[in-house]
């Protein structure tokens, strides 16, 4: 059996997509997963979580979700679906479970920047440390691991939980709950608490565009007639439909209006239940927090209120703990990438899968990126050109994770065209050399 020359880090949805696409291309790889099971965060996310994208658009290539799933499957159904994908394609045979990647270091030292490949050091659950060299590494550990909690002056003496640790309302102490963060997770947590009759406030520092999950009884992404319009026209239609069905933010006490003009410029939250409970008095909106004093929270408008539990839905920091910070080019805390988020700036033979989250269904994104990487690895086999160098010269750097889907898809198509041209040129050169 050929010893794999490539490594995949993580066996969540992104890592499984990467492993499946490599195997589809006839490329063997070792996959390392620090937990004892596949599906990553879908094993531990809060119980009230449901997809915000439609079942029939959120699937691995050639493996749709079960038809008896609802339009918006719940967390455990998504987990089971991911597990079934791994089983269907025998991916678990190639995964080393309970094996954490401790370090990924460029062969030849930092100055080589990965041009000679990478040494991967792992530690298994029994403490065994191993090292092995790989020609390339696909980083698919996700960006939902390093919880981000704001630094607020003072001390809060009640219970504090980040959304990554929250399971259900059994985790809440007392009756008065403050949710910090008004993204999709923050709205989910506020609604979960409100529906269980807690007194709930939610901090909304800036206006967002609220979008319902369905229009005319159908998932919003599955209105086929919308496809005849441009991305800009679809943006306008979506805002118009939301205004008709939900109204303006100003109709909901305390809810700020978005400063941006379009969904593409601003941030969209796919949740109308928060608005429902605001109108029913179960949820109240609060501005930014100024300070803590025991269980008293002072807001920047001067108002104060006591709380028993704070739920933080304040997101995550992108985390690549196995890479030396000096190797990873960053803009603030965000890794800088090229070519539809696949190529790390300044590094060779290292590929990101899922470190970019174009708005909409995420699972298909991983397969698109991984299929391209499989082609890049074929080019890399020739050893005559640096794929990273070639693409970095042609595609500008970017550092966003939450990005608009349409321009990302356009860039992905352009990257694929460039890679296909390079792959054709490499094959032609090889064939010419063979004939000579």
Helices and strands as residue ranges (DSSP letters): E 6-9, H 13-24, E 30-32, G 40-43, G 55-57, H 75-88, G 91-94, E 95-96, E 99-106, G 110-112, E 118-124, E 129-134, E 136-139, E 146-147, E 159-162, G 169-171, E 176-180, H 184-195, E 199-203, E 209-211, E 214-215, E 218-219, G 220-222, G 224-228, H 231-246, G 249-251, E 268-270, H 273-279, E 283-286, E 289-293, E 296-299, E 304-306, E 309-312, E 316-317, E 330-331, E 334-335, E 337-338, E 343-344, E 350-352, E 357-358, H 363-382, H 387-394, E 402-403, H 405-435
